[in-house]
Amino acid sequence: MENISNYTTIDYIPVDYGKLSIAQTPPDILVVQANNAKEVIKITPTGELYWNGRLVETDTDFKAAMLDLAEHFKKRWF
C-alpha cells in the first residue's frame, strides 16, 4: 500500500482578485454572424443596430434591413 502521509498538506496560494482586470467595454447585447464569421446583426449596449456591418440610423435603413433579413429567411425556409 502506498504511503499517503506525503499528501496530507496542500500547497494553496489564494487568488488575489485585486490584480484581475475587468473589461471596460460592455459586451454587445446581440451578435449574429454568418458561417464565415461575417457580422450580420449587432446590437450594442448603447442601442445601436448594425446590419451587415452598417449602422442603421433611420427608419428607412431599418425597414431595408428587415426586408433583407426576411428575404434571407425565405430563401432558407421556403
C-alpha positions in Angstrom: 0.0 0.0 0.0 1.3 3.5 -0.9 2.2 5.8 1.9 -0.2 8.8 1.7 1.4 10.8 4.5 3.2 13.0 1.9 -0.2 14.0 0.5 -1.8 15.4 3.7 -0.8 19.0 3.1 -1.9 21.2 0.3 0.2 24.0 -1.2 -2.6 26.6 -1.7 -2.0 30.2 -2.7 -5.1 32.3 -2.5 -6.1 34.2 -5.6 -5.5 38.0 -5.4 -8.7 39.2 -7.1 -7.4 42.8 -6.8 -5.0 42.1 -9.6 -7.6 40.9 -12.1 -8.6 43.3 -14.8 -12.2 43.8 -15.7 -13.3 44.6 -19.2 -14.0 48.3 -19.5 -16.2 47.9 -22.6 -19.6 46.1 -22.0 -20.2 43.2 -24.4 -22.7 43.6 -27.3 -26.2 42.7 -26.5 -26.6 40.6 -29.6 -24.2 39.5 -32.3 -25.2 37.2 -35.2 -22.5 36.0 -37.6 -22.6 34.0 -40.8 -20.6 30.9 -41.3 -17.6 32.8 -42.5 -17.6 35.0 -39.3 -19.2 37.9 -41.2 -21.2 40.1 -38.8 -24.8 40.0 -39.9 -26.6 41.7 -37.0 -25.2 43.5 -33.9 -27.0 45.4 -31.2 -24.6 47.4 -28.9 -25.2 48.3 -25.2 -25.9 51.8 -26.3 -28.7 50.6 -28.6 -27.0 51.0 -31.9 -28.2 48.5 -34.5 -25.8 47.2 -37.2 -26.9 45.2 -40.3 -24.2 43.7 -42.4 -21.6 45.9 -40.7 -23.5 49.1 -41.4 -25.0 51.3 -38.7 -28.8 51.5 -39.1 -29.6 55.2 -38.5 -33.1 55.9 -40.0 -36.4 54.2 -40.3 -35.7 53.7 -43.9 -32.5 51.9 -43.1 -34.2 49.7 -40.6 -37.0 48.8 -43.0 -34.5 47.9 -45.7 -32.5 45.8 -43.2 -35.6 43.9 -42.1 -36.8 43.3 -45.7 -33.3 42.0 -46.5 -33.5 39.7 -43.4 -36.9 38.4 -44.5 -35.5 37.6 -47.9 -32.7 35.5 -46.3 -35.3 33.6 -44.2 -37.5 33.0 -47.3 -34.5 31.5 -49.2 -33.6 29.1 -46.3 -37.1 28.0 -45.2 -39.4 28.2 -48.3 
